[in-house]
Amino acid sequence: MFNLANIFRIRVTRNSSSSQKVVNDDFQKEAIVDETIYPRRSGRVYFQATWWPARCEKNVILEPNQIVYVVGICNITLLVEPIILE
């Protein structure tokens, strides 16, 4: 059976609303923004040779072609954060 947790090799937990949400520090991989992602709204990223819905919980706008980290997954939506350059 197809299971996203197997693709990412992660442990899935359920919160009180019974939706799956996984955030794992070891999960960080790069993706490229394909469709603008506004704060707490879904957009789209290119990740592991396919397009995925993605959302950022931070108060930032992620523009197309920007490289982001995938830090988790909620159902089939990837949770992403911008790469912070120092």
PyMOL Python script that loads the backbone (N, CA, C, O; Angstrom):
from pymol import cmd

cmd.read_pdbstr("""\
ATOM      1  N   MET A   1       0.836  -1.190   0.000  1.00  0.00           N
ATOM      2  CA  MET A   1       0.000   0.000   0.000  1.00  0.00           C
ATOM      3  C   MET A   1       0.877   1.249   0.000  1.00  0.00           C
ATOM      4  O   MET A   1       1.921   1.286   0.651  1.00  0.00           O
ATOM      5  N   PHE A   2       0.442   2.268  -0.736  1.00  0.00           N
ATOM      6  CA  PHE A   2       1.179   3.525  -0.847  1.00  0.00           C
ATOM      7  C   PHE A   2       1.102   4.291   0.470  1.00  0.00           C
ATOM      8  O   PHE A   2       0.025   4.451   1.043  1.00  0.00           O
ATOM      9  N   ASN A   3       2.237   4.756   0.938  1.00  0.00           N
ATOM     10  CA  ASN A   3       2.276   5.465   2.208  1.00  0.00           C
ATOM     11  C   ASN A   3       3.345   6.552   2.130  1.00  0.00           C
ATOM     12  O   ASN A   3       4.520   6.253   1.913  1.00  0.00           O
ATOM     13  N   LEU A   4       2.946   7.807   2.305  1.00  0.00           N
ATOM     14  CA  LEU A   4       3.902   8.913   2.238  1.00  0.00           C
ATOM     15  C   LEU A   4       4.996   8.798   3.283  1.00  0.00           C
ATOM     16  O   LEU A   4       6.131   9.212   3.042  1.00  0.00           O
ATOM     17  N   ALA A   5       4.669   8.242   4.440  1.00  0.00           N
ATOM     18  CA  ALA A   5       5.678   8.104   5.490  1.00  0.00           C
ATOM     19  C   ALA A   5       6.824   7.218   5.020  1.00  0.00           C
ATOM     20  O   ALA A   5       7.974   7.435   5.403  1.00  0.00           O
ATOM     21  N   ASN A   6       6.516   6.216   4.187  1.00  0.00           N
ATOM     22  CA  ASN A   6       7.577   5.358   3.671  1.00  0.00           C
ATOM     23  C   ASN A   6       8.471   6.103   2.694  1.00  0.00           C
ATOM     24  O   ASN A   6       9.676   5.856   2.658  1.00  0.00           O
ATOM     25  N   ILE A   7       7.907   7.012   1.898  1.00  0.00           N
ATOM     26  CA  ILE A   7       8.707   7.787   0.954  1.00  0.00           C
ATOM     27  C   ILE A   7       9.740   8.620   1.701  1.00  0.00           C
ATOM     28  O   ILE A   7      10.899   8.695   1.293  1.00  0.00           O
ATOM     29  N   PHE A   8       9.324   9.235   2.780  1.00  0.00           N
ATOM     30  CA  PHE A   8      10.199  10.138   3.521  1.00  0.00           C
ATOM     31  C   PHE A   8      10.896   9.470   4.706  1.00  0.00           C
ATOM     32  O   PHE A   8      11.738  10.084   5.362  1.00  0.00           O
ATOM     33  N   ARG A   9      10.546   8.221   4.976  1.00  0.00           N
ATOM     34  CA  ARG A   9      11.104   7.461   6.103  1.00  0.00           C
ATOM     35  C   ARG A   9      10.964   8.252   7.405  1.00  0.00           C
ATOM     36  O   ARG A   9      11.946   8.556   8.081  1.00  0.00           O
ATOM     37  N   ILE A  10       9.713   8.572   7.730  1.00  0.00           N
ATOM     38  CA  ILE A  10       9.432   9.370   8.916  1.00  0.00           C
ATOM     39  C   ILE A  10       8.388   8.687   9.784  1.00  0.00           C
ATOM     40  O   ILE A  10       7.692   7.776   9.337  1.00  0.00           O
ATOM     41  N   ARG A  11       8.288   9.132  11.013  1.00  0.00           N
ATOM     42  CA  ARG A  11       7.292   8.639  11.946  1.00  0.00           C
ATOM     43  C   ARG A  11       6.111   9.603  11.917  1.00  0.00           C
ATOM     44  O   ARG A  11       6.286  10.811  12.078  1.00  0.00           O
ATOM     45  N   VAL A  12       4.915   9.070  11.712  1.00  0.00           N
ATOM     46  CA  VAL A  12       3.715   9.894  11.612  1.00  0.00           C
ATOM     47  C   VAL A  12       2.995   9.901  12.948  1.00  0.00           C
ATOM     48  O   VAL A  12       2.801   8.856  13.568  1.00  0.00           O
ATOM     49  N   THR A  13       2.603  11.087  13.382  1.00  0.00           N
ATOM     50  CA  THR A  13       1.816  11.211  14.609  1.00  0.00           C
ATOM     51  C   THR A  13       0.504  11.891  14.277  1.00  0.00           C
ATOM     52  O   THR A  13       0.401  12.587  13.267  1.00  0.00           O
ATOM     53  N   ARG A  14      -0.483  11.699  15.105  1.00  0.00           N
ATOM     54  CA  ARG A  14      -1.784  12.333  14.905  1.00  0.00           C
ATOM     55  C   ARG A  14      -2.009  13.339  16.029  1.00  0.00           C
ATOM     56  O   ARG A  14      -1.691  13.083  17.190  1.00  0.00           O
ATOM     57  N   ASN A  15      -2.567  14.490  15.652  1.00  0.00           N
ATOM     58  CA  ASN A  15      -2.891  15.461  16.685  1.00  0.00           C
ATOM     59  C   ASN A  15      -4.349  15.287  17.083  1.00  0.00           C
ATOM     60  O   ASN A  15      -5.009  14.367  16.599  1.00  0.00           O
ATOM     61  N   SER A  16      -4.855  16.129  17.937  1.00  0.00           N
ATOM     62  CA  SER A  16      -6.200  15.962  18.483  1.00  0.00           C
ATOM     63  C   SER A  16      -7.292  16.050  17.425  1.00  0.00           C
ATOM     64  O   SER A  16      -8.374  15.499  17.624  1.00  0.00           O
ATOM     65  N   SER A  17      -7.043  16.724  16.306  1.00  0.00           N
ATOM     66  CA  SER A  17      -8.056  16.831  15.261  1.00  0.00           C
ATOM     67  C   SER A  17      -7.971  15.651  14.296  1.00  0.00           C
ATOM     68  O   SER A  17      -8.652  15.641  13.271  1.00  0.00           O
ATOM     69  N   SER A  18      -7.151  14.670  14.610  1.00  0.00           N
ATOM     70  CA  SER A  18      -6.948  13.428  13.868  1.00  0.00           C
ATOM     71  C   SER A  18      -6.340  13.625  12.478  1.00  0.00           C
ATOM     72  O   SER A  18      -6.335  12.694  11.674  1.00  0.00           O
ATOM     73  N   SER A  19      -5.826  14.829  12.183  1.00  0.00           N
ATOM     74  CA  SER A  19      -5.108  14.991  10.918  1.00  0.00           C
ATOM     75  C   SER A  19      -3.635  14.681  11.167  1.00  0.00           C
ATOM     76  O   SER A  19      -3.115  14.925  12.256  1.00  0.00           O
ATOM     77  N   GLN A  20      -2.984  14.153  10.168  1.00  0.00           N
ATOM     78  CA  GLN A  20      -1.588  13.796  10.308  1.00  0.00           C
ATOM     79  C   GLN A  20      -0.716  15.019  10.071  1.00  0.00           C
ATOM     80  O   GLN A  20      -0.908  15.761   9.109  1.00  0.00           O
ATOM     81  N   LYS A  21       0.236  15.213  10.957  1.00  0.00           N
ATOM     82  CA  LYS A  21       1.195  16.306  10.778  1.00  0.00           C
ATOM     83  C   LYS A  21       2.529  15.830  11.307  1.00  0.00           C
ATOM     84  O   LYS A  21       2.628  15.374  12.446  1.00  0.00           O
ATOM     85  N   VAL A  22       3.538  15.935  10.492  1.00  0.00           N
ATOM     86  CA  VAL A  22       4.859  15.483  10.879  1.00  0.00           C
ATOM     87  C   VAL A  22       5.834  16.628  10.681  1.00  0.00           C
ATOM     88  O   VAL A  22       5.902  17.220   9.604  1.00  0.00           O
ATOM     89  N   VAL A  23       6.577  16.931  11.712  1.00  0.00           N
ATOM     90  CA  VAL A  23       7.665  17.901  11.596  1.00  0.00           C
ATOM     91  C   VAL A  23       8.864  17.239  12.248  1.00  0.00           C
ATOM     92  O   VAL A  23       8.807  16.824  13.405  1.00  0.00           O
ATOM     93  N   ASN A  24       9.948  17.145  11.494  1.00  0.00           N
ATOM     94  CA  ASN A  24      11.097  16.388  11.942  1.00  0.00           C
ATOM     95  C   ASN A  24      12.347  17.137  11.501  1.00  0.00           C
ATOM     96  O   ASN A  24      12.475  17.474  10.324  1.00  0.00           O
ATOM     97  N   ASP A  25      13.270  17.406  12.417  1.00  0.00           N
ATOM     98  CA  ASP A  25      14.492  18.127  12.073  1.00  0.00           C
ATOM     99  C   ASP A  25      15.343  17.374  11.054  1.00  0.00           C
ATOM    100  O   ASP A  25      16.093  17.995  10.300  1.00  0.00           O
ATOM    101  N   ASP A  26      15.238  16.041  11.021  1.00  0.00           N
ATOM    102  CA  ASP A  26      16.013  15.250  10.082  1.00  0.00           C
ATOM    103  C   ASP A  26      15.368  15.212   8.706  1.00  0.00           C
ATOM    104  O   ASP A  26      15.937  14.627   7.785  1.00  0.00           O
ATOM    105  N   PHE A  27      14.222  15.803   8.543  1.00  0.00           N
ATOM    106  CA  PHE A  27      13.418  15.732   7.331  1.00  0.00           C
ATOM    107  C   PHE A  27      13.880  16.719   6.280  1.00  0.00           C
ATOM    108  O   PHE A  27      13.498  16.591   5.117  1.00  0.00           O
ATOM    109  N   GLN A  28      14.686  17.694   6.646  1.00  0.00           N
ATOM    110  CA  GLN A  28      14.998  18.819   5.764  1.00  0.00           C
ATOM    111  C   GLN A  28      15.660  18.398   4.464  1.00  0.00           C
ATOM    112  O   GLN A  28      16.763  17.852   4.449  1.00  0.00           O
ATOM    113  N   LYS A  29      14.950  18.668   3.368  1.00  0.00           N
ATOM    114  CA  LYS A  29      15.446  18.460   2.021  1.00  0.00           C
ATOM    115  C   LYS A  29      15.020  19.669   1.212  1.00  0.00           C
ATOM    116  O   LYS A  29      14.065  20.358   1.571  1.00  0.00           O
ATOM    117  N   GLU A  30      15.720  19.925   0.130  1.00  0.00           N
ATOM    118  CA  GLU A  30      15.415  21.110  -0.656  1.00  0.00           C
ATOM    119  C   GLU A  30      14.324  20.859  -1.686  1.00  0.00           C
ATOM    120  O   GLU A  30      14.212  19.769  -2.248  1.00  0.00           O
ATOM    121  N   ALA A  31      13.522  21.893  -1.921  1.00  0.00           N
ATOM    122  CA  ALA A  31      12.501  21.897  -2.961  1.00  0.00           C
ATOM    123  C   ALA A  31      12.566  23.267  -3.631  1.00  0.00           C
ATOM    124  O   ALA A  31      13.156  24.203  -3.091  1.00  0.00           O
ATOM    125  N   ILE A  32      11.959  23.376  -4.803  1.00  0.00           N
ATOM    126  CA  ILE A  32      11.924  24.648  -5.520  1.00  0.00           C
ATOM    127  C   ILE A  32      10.480  25.108  -5.636  1.00  0.00           C
ATOM    128  O   ILE A  32       9.615  24.354  -6.081  1.00  0.00           O
ATOM    129  N   VAL A  33      10.220  26.351  -5.235  1.00  0.00           N
ATOM    130  CA  VAL A  33       8.864  26.897  -5.322  1.00  0.00           C
ATOM    131  C   VAL A  33       8.479  27.043  -6.784  1.00  0.00           C
ATOM    132  O   VAL A  33       9.219  27.631  -7.572  1.00  0.00           O
ATOM    133  N   ASP A  34       7.321  26.508  -7.145  1.00  0.00           N
ATOM    134  CA  ASP A  34       6.815  26.579  -8.517  1.00  0.00           C
ATOM    135  C   ASP A  34       5.676  27.593  -8.625  1.00  0.00           C
ATOM    136  O   ASP A  34       5.544  28.286  -9.634  1.00  0.00           O
ATOM    137  N   GLU A  35       4.869  27.672  -7.591  1.00  0.00           N
ATOM    138  CA  GLU A  35       3.723  28.589  -7.545  1.00  0.00           C
ATOM    139  C   GLU A  35       3.802  29.331  -6.218  1.00  0.00           C
ATOM    140  O   GLU A  35       3.975  28.702  -5.173  1.00  0.00           O
ATOM    141  N   THR A  36       3.679  30.650  -6.237  1.00  0.00           N
ATOM    142  CA  THR A  36       3.853  31.482  -5.047  1.00  0.00           C
ATOM    143  C   THR A  36       3.110  30.911  -3.842  1.00  0.00           C
ATOM    144  O   THR A  36       1.956  30.494  -3.942  1.00  0.00           O
ATOM    145  N   ILE A  37       3.803  30.903  -2.700  1.00  0.00           N
ATOM    146  CA  ILE A  37       3.220  30.426  -1.441  1.00  0.00           C
ATOM    147  C   ILE A  37       3.086  31.630  -0.519  1.00  0.00           C
ATOM    148  O   ILE A  37       4.083  32.228  -0.116  1.00  0.00           O
ATOM    149  N   TYR A  38       1.858  31.978  -0.192  1.00  0.00           N
ATOM    150  CA  TYR A  38       1.574  33.079   0.723  1.00  0.00           C
ATOM    151  C   TYR A  38       1.488  32.530   2.141  1.00  0.00           C
ATOM    152  O   TYR A  38       1.256  31.335   2.317  1.00  0.00           O
ATOM    153  N   PRO A  39       1.672  33.380   3.165  1.00  0.00           N
ATOM    154  CA  PRO A  39       1.651  32.904   4.549  1.00  0.00           C
ATOM    155  C   PRO A  39       0.395  32.081   4.867  1.00  0.00           C
ATOM    156  O   PRO A  39      -0.735  32.528   4.672  1.00  0.00           O
ATOM    157  N   ARG A  40       0.639  30.878   5.358  1.00  0.00           N
ATOM    158  CA  ARG A  40      -0.402  29.944   5.799  1.00  0.00           C
ATOM    159  C   ARG A  40      -1.408  29.597   4.697  1.00  0.00           C
ATOM    160  O   ARG A  40      -2.535  29.201   4.992  1.00  0.00           O
ATOM    161  N   ARG A  41      -1.005  29.744   3.427  1.00  0.00           N
ATOM    162  CA  ARG A  41      -1.842  29.359   2.289  1.00  0.00           C
ATOM    163  C   ARG A  41      -1.033  28.419   1.405  1.00  0.00           C
ATOM    164  O   ARG A  41       0.196  28.488   1.374  1.00  0.00           O
ATOM    165  N   SER A  42      -1.713  27.561   0.702  1.00  0.00           N
ATOM    166  CA  SER A  42      -1.023  26.572  -0.122  1.00  0.00           C
ATOM    167  C   SER A  42      -0.567  27.148  -1.455  1.00  0.00           C
ATOM    168  O   SER A  42      -1.236  27.980  -2.067  1.00  0.00           O
ATOM    169  N   GLY A  43       0.583  26.677  -1.872  1.00  0.00           N
ATOM    170  CA  GLY A  43       1.132  26.954  -3.193  1.00  0.00           C
ATOM    171  C   GLY A  43       1.625  25.631  -3.735  1.00  0.00           C
ATOM    172  O   GLY A  43       1.038  24.587  -3.451  1.00  0.00           O
ATOM    173  N   ARG A  44       2.700  25.659  -4.516  1.00  0.00           N
ATOM    174  CA  ARG A  44       3.198  24.407  -5.079  1.00  0.00           C
ATOM    175  C   ARG A  44       4.718  24.443  -5.166  1.00  0.00           C
ATOM    176  O   ARG A  44       5.316  25.477  -5.466  1.00  0.00           O
ATOM    177  N   VAL A  45       5.334  23.285  -4.896  1.00  0.00           N
ATOM    178  CA  VAL A  45       6.783  23.137  -5.008  1.00  0.00           C
ATOM    179  C   VAL A  45       7.117  21.936  -5.883  1.00  0.00           C
ATOM    180  O   VAL A  45       6.305  21.029  -6.061  1.00  0.00           O
ATOM    181  N   TYR A  46       8.333  21.953  -6.425  1.00  0.00           N
ATOM    182  CA  TYR A  46       8.870  20.824  -7.165  1.00  0.00           C
ATOM    183  C   TYR A  46       9.819  20.107  -6.218  1.00  0.00           C
ATOM    184  O   TYR A  46      10.808  20.686  -5.769  1.00  0.00           O
ATOM    185  N   PHE A  47       9.518  18.842  -5.911  1.00  0.00           N
ATOM    186  CA  PHE A  47      10.263  18.088  -4.905  1.00  0.00           C
ATOM    187  C   PHE A  47      10.339  16.628  -5.331  1.00  0.00           C
ATOM    188  O   PHE A  47       9.319  16.021  -5.657  1.00  0.00           O
ATOM    189  N   GLN A  48      11.524  16.072  -5.328  1.00  0.00           N
ATOM    190  CA  GLN A  48      11.765  14.680  -5.704  1.00  0.00           C
ATOM    191  C   GLN A  48      11.105  14.321  -7.034  1.00  0.00           C
ATOM    192  O   GLN A  48      10.377  13.333  -7.134  1.00  0.00           O
ATOM    193  N   ALA A  49      11.371  15.141  -8.054  1.00  0.00           N
ATOM    194  CA  ALA A  49      10.947  14.911  -9.439  1.00  0.00           C
ATOM    195  C   ALA A  49       9.441  14.974  -9.677  1.00  0.00           C
ATOM    196  O   ALA A  49       8.946  14.401 -10.647  1.00  0.00           O
ATOM    197  N   THR A  50       8.712  15.663  -8.806  1.00  0.00           N
ATOM    198  CA  THR A  50       7.276  15.858  -9.023  1.00  0.00           C
ATOM    199  C   THR A  50       6.802  17.110  -8.304  1.00  0.00           C
ATOM    200  O   THR A  50       7.527  17.677  -7.486  1.00  0.00           O
ATOM    201  N   TRP A  51       5.590  17.538  -8.610  1.00  0.00           N
ATOM    202  CA  TRP A  51       5.030  18.738  -7.991  1.00  0.00           C
ATOM    203  C   TRP A  51       4.152  18.353  -6.817  1.00  0.00           C
ATOM    204  O   TRP A  51       3.405  17.377  -6.878  1.00  0.00           O
ATOM    205  N   TRP A  52       4.251  19.138  -5.733  1.00  0.00           N
ATOM    206  CA  TRP A  52       3.504  18.883  -4.501  1.00  0.00           C
ATOM    207  C   TRP A  52       2.824  20.165  -4.034  1.00  0.00           C
ATOM    208  O   TRP A  52       3.367  21.253  -4.223  1.00  0.00           O
ATOM    209  N   PRO A  53       1.636  20.052  -3.422  1.00  0.00           N
ATOM    210  CA  PRO A  53       1.092  21.219  -2.729  1.00  0.00           C
ATOM    211  C   PRO A  53       1.993  21.501  -1.524  1.00  0.00           C
ATOM    212  O   PRO A  53       2.502  20.575  -0.893  1.00  0.00           O
ATOM    213  N   ALA A  54       2.182  22.768  -1.214  1.00  0.00           N
ATOM    214  CA  ALA A  54       3.066  23.127  -0.104  1.00  0.00           C
ATOM    215  C   ALA A  54       2.516  24.335   0.630  1.00  0.00           C
ATOM    216  O   ALA A  54       1.782  25.146   0.065  1.00  0.00           O
ATOM    217  N   ARG A  55       2.885  24.441   1.913  1.00  0.00           N
ATOM    218  CA  ARG A  55       2.419  25.538   2.763  1.00  0.00           C
ATOM    219  C   ARG A  55       3.562  25.942   3.687  1.00  0.00           C
ATOM    220  O   ARG A  55       4.368  25.109   4.102  1.00  0.00           O
ATOM    221  N   CYS A  56       3.618  27.232   3.999  1.00  0.00           N
ATOM    222  CA  CYS A  56       4.607  27.750   4.945  1.00  0.00           C
ATOM    223  C   CYS A  56       3.861  28.389   6.110  1.00  0.00           C
ATOM    224  O   CYS A  56       2.982  29.226   5.905  1.00  0.00           O
ATOM    225  N   GLU A  57       4.208  27.997   7.326  1.00  0.00           N
ATOM    226  CA  GLU A  57       3.547  28.532   8.520  1.00  0.00           C
ATOM    227  C   GLU A  57       4.148  29.856   8.980  1.00  0.00           C
ATOM    228  O   GLU A  57       3.621  30.489   9.895  1.00  0.00           O
ATOM    229  N   LYS A  58       5.229  30.275   8.364  1.00  0.00           N
ATOM    230  CA  LYS A  58       5.858  31.548   8.734  1.00  0.00           C
ATOM    231  C   LYS A  58       5.219  32.691   7.959  1.00  0.00           C
ATOM    232  O   LYS A  58       4.575  32.469   6.934  1.00  0.00           O
ATOM    233  N   ASN A  59       5.394  33.883   8.437  1.00  0.00           N
ATOM    234  CA  ASN A  59       4.796  35.067   7.823  1.00  0.00           C
ATOM    235  C   ASN A  59       5.711  35.609   6.713  1.00  0.00           C
ATOM    236  O   ASN A  59       6.216  36.729   6.794  1.00  0.00           O
ATOM    237  N   VAL A  60       5.911  34.781   5.674  1.00  0.00           N
ATOM    238  CA  VAL A  60       6.753  35.156   4.536  1.00  0.00           C
ATOM    239  C   VAL A  60       6.059  34.747   3.242  1.00  0.00           C
ATOM    240  O   VAL A  60       5.206  33.860   3.231  1.00  0.00           O
ATOM    241  N   ILE A  61       6.438  35.405   2.162  1.00  0.00           N
ATOM    242  CA  ILE A  61       5.950  35.026   0.838  1.00  0.00           C
ATOM    243  C   ILE A  61       7.104  34.344   0.117  1.00  0.00           C
ATOM    244  O   ILE A  61       8.199  34.897   0.016  1.00  0.00           O
ATOM    245  N   LEU A  62       6.852  33.146  -0.379  1.00  0.00           N
ATOM    246  CA  LEU A  62       7.863  32.383  -1.096  1.00  0.00           C
ATOM    247  C   LEU A  62       7.572  32.488  -2.585  1.00  0.00           C
ATOM    248  O   LEU A  62       6.497  32.105  -3.047  1.00  0.00           O
ATOM    249  N   GLU A  63       8.531  33.006  -3.326  1.00  0.00           N
ATOM    250  CA  GLU A  63       8.358  33.295  -4.750  1.00  0.00           C
ATOM    251  C   GLU A  63       8.811  32.120  -5.624  1.00  0.00           C
ATOM    252  O   GLU A  63       9.631  31.309  -5.196  1.00  0.00           O
ATOM    253  N   PRO A  64       8.275  32.030  -6.849  1.00  0.00           N
ATOM    254  CA  PRO A  64       8.723  30.981  -7.775  1.00  0.00           C
ATOM    255  C   PRO A  64      10.241  30.999  -7.967  1.00  0.00           C
ATOM    256  O   PRO A  64      10.873  32.055  -7.987  1.00  0.00           O
ATOM    257  N   ASN A  65      10.797  29.807  -8.107  1.00  0.00           N
ATOM    258  CA  ASN A  65      12.231  29.545  -8.273  1.00  0.00           C
ATOM    259  C   ASN A  65      13.041  29.715  -6.993  1.00  0.00           C
ATOM    260  O   ASN A  65      14.258  29.532  -7.016  1.00  0.00           O
ATOM    261  N   GLN A  66      12.401  30.060  -5.881  1.00  0.00           N
ATOM    262  CA  GLN A  66      13.093  30.154  -4.596  1.00  0.00           C
ATOM    263  C   GLN A  66      13.307  28.743  -4.053  1.00  0.00           C
ATOM    264  O   GLN A  66      12.412  27.901  -4.133  1.00  0.00           O
ATOM    265  N   ILE A  67      14.479  28.489  -3.508  1.00  0.00           N
ATOM    266  CA  ILE A  67      14.770  27.190  -2.902  1.00  0.00           C
ATOM    267  C   ILE A  67      14.327  27.230  -1.449  1.00  0.00           C
ATOM    268  O   ILE A  67      14.625  28.179  -0.723  1.00  0.00           O
ATOM    269  N   VAL A  68      13.612  26.188  -1.030  1.00  0.00           N
ATOM    270  CA  VAL A  68      13.081  26.095   0.334  1.00  0.00           C
ATOM    271  C   VAL A  68      13.428  24.728   0.911  1.00  0.00           C
ATOM    272  O   VAL A  68      13.769  23.801   0.177  1.00  0.00           O
ATOM    273  N   TYR A  69      13.337  24.614   2.234  1.00  0.00           N
ATOM    274  CA  TYR A  69      13.491  23.333   2.917  1.00  0.00           C
ATOM    275  C   TYR A  69      12.117  22.716   3.135  1.00  0.00           C
ATOM    276  O   TYR A  69      11.172  23.407   3.516  1.00  0.00           O
ATOM    277  N   VAL A  70      12.011  21.432   2.896  1.00  0.00           N
ATOM    278  CA  VAL A  70      10.819  20.681   3.270  1.00  0.00           C
ATOM    279  C   VAL A  70      11.078  20.206   4.696  1.00  0.00           C
ATOM    280  O   VAL A  70      12.014  19.445   4.940  1.00  0.00           O
ATOM    281  N   VAL A  71      10.241  20.661   5.645  1.00  0.00           N
ATOM    282  CA  VAL A  71      10.479  20.358   7.054  1.00  0.00           C
ATOM    283  C   VAL A  71       9.436  19.414   7.641  1.00  0.00           C
ATOM    284  O   VAL A  71       9.561  18.989   8.790  1.00  0.00           O
ATOM    285  N   GLY A  72       8.413  19.085   6.865  1.00  0.00           N
ATOM    286  CA  GLY A  72       7.384  18.193   7.365  1.00  0.00           C
ATOM    287  C   GLY A  72       6.321  17.962   6.315  1.00  0.00           C
ATOM    288  O   GLY A  72       6.444  18.396   5.169  1.00  0.00           O
ATOM    289  N   ILE A  73       5.281  17.272   6.727  1.00  0.00           N
ATOM    290  CA  ILE A  73       4.176  16.975   5.823  1.00  0.00           C
ATOM    291  C   ILE A  73       2.888  16.906   6.629  1.00  0.00           C
ATOM    292  O   ILE A  73       2.875  16.390   7.746  1.00  0.00           O
ATOM    293  N   CYS A  74       1.817  17.424   6.066  1.00  0.00           N
ATOM    294  CA  CYS A  74       0.497  17.374   6.685  1.00  0.00           C
ATOM    295  C   CYS A  74      -0.452  16.832   5.626  1.00  0.00           C
ATOM    296  O   CYS A  74      -0.756  17.515   4.648  1.00  0.00           O
ATOM    297  N   ASN A  75      -0.916  15.611   5.822  1.00  0.00           N
ATOM    298  CA  ASN A  75      -1.685  14.890   4.811  1.00  0.00           C
ATOM    299  C   ASN A  75      -0.837  14.798   3.548  1.00  0.00           C
ATOM    300  O   ASN A  75       0.193  14.124   3.582  1.00  0.00           O
ATOM    301  N   ILE A  76      -1.207  15.439   2.424  1.00  0.00           N
ATOM    302  CA  ILE A  76      -0.346  15.395   1.242  1.00  0.00           C
ATOM    303  C   ILE A  76       0.305  16.745   0.953  1.00  0.00           C
ATOM    304  O   ILE A  76       0.883  16.934  -0.118  1.00  0.00           O
ATOM    305  N   THR A  77       0.220  17.673   1.881  1.00  0.00           N
ATOM    306  CA  THR A  77       0.808  19.002   1.707  1.00  0.00           C
ATOM    307  C   THR A  77       2.151  19.061   2.417  1.00  0.00           C
ATOM    308  O   THR A  77       2.242  18.778   3.611  1.00  0.00           O
ATOM    309  N   LEU A  78       3.191  19.429   1.680  1.00  0.00           N
ATOM    310  CA  LEU A  78       4.509  19.572   2.286  1.00  0.00           C
ATOM    311  C   LEU A  78       4.572  20.867   3.079  1.00  0.00           C
ATOM    312  O   LEU A  78       4.034  21.891   2.660  1.00  0.00           O
ATOM    313  N   LEU A  79       5.231  20.813   4.224  1.00  0.00           N
ATOM    314  CA  LEU A  79       5.456  22.008   5.037  1.00  0.00           C
ATOM    315  C   LEU A  79       6.866  22.489   4.720  1.00  0.00           C
ATOM    316  O   LEU A  79       7.833  21.741   4.860  1.00  0.00           O
ATOM    317  N   VAL A  80       6.975  23.743   4.292  1.00  0.00           N
ATOM    318  CA  VAL A  80       8.255  24.262   3.842  1.00  0.00           C
ATOM    319  C   VAL A  80       8.631  25.522   4.608  1.00  0.00           C
ATOM    320  O   VAL A  80       7.784  26.204   5.185  1.00  0.00           O
ATOM    321  N   GLU A  81       9.932  25.810   4.596  1.00  0.00           N
ATOM    322  CA  GLU A  81      10.451  27.039   5.195  1.00  0.00           C
ATOM    323  C   GLU A  81      11.531  27.590   4.286  1.00  0.00           C
ATOM    324  O   GLU A  81      12.217  26.831   3.601  1.00  0.00           O
ATOM    325  N   PRO A  82      11.689  28.914   4.275  1.00  0.00           N
ATOM    326  CA  PRO A  82      12.742  29.491   3.427  1.00  0.00           C
ATOM    327  C   PRO A  82      14.120  29.143   3.952  1.00  0.00           C
ATOM    328  O   PRO A  82      14.318  28.954   5.152  1.00  0.00           O
ATOM    329  N   ILE A  83      15.065  29.064   3.036  1.00  0.00           N
ATOM    330  CA  ILE A  83      16.457  28.877   3.422  1.00  0.00           C
ATOM    331  C   ILE A  83      16.973  30.238   3.846  1.00  0.00           C
ATOM    332  O   ILE A  83      16.859  31.210   3.100  1.00  0.00           O
ATOM    333  N   ILE A  84      17.534  30.311   5.028  1.00  0.00           N
ATOM    334  CA  ILE A  84      18.045  31.583   5.557  1.00  0.00           C
ATOM    335  C   ILE A  84      19.547  31.619   5.325  1.00  0.00           C
ATOM    336  O   ILE A  84      20.296  30.818   5.885  1.00  0.00           O
ATOM    337  N   LEU A  85      19.972  32.549   4.499  1.00  0.00           N
ATOM    338  CA  LEU A  85      21.390  32.710   4.211  1.00  0.00           C
ATOM    339  C   LEU A  85      22.012  33.669   5.213  1.00  0.00           C
ATOM    340  O   LEU A  85      21.470  34.741   5.478  1.00  0.00           O
ATOM    341  N   GLU A  86      23.135  33.283   5.758  1.00  0.00           N
ATOM    342  CA  GLU A  86      23.794  34.134   6.757  1.00  0.00           C
ATOM    343  C   GLU A  86      24.959  34.855   6.173  1.00  0.00           C
ATOM    344  O   GLU A  86      25.629  35.615   6.873  1.00  0.00           O
TER     345      GLU A  86
END
""", "prot")
cmd.dss("prot")
cmd.show_as("cartoon", "prot")
cmd.util.cbc("prot")
cmd.orient("prot")
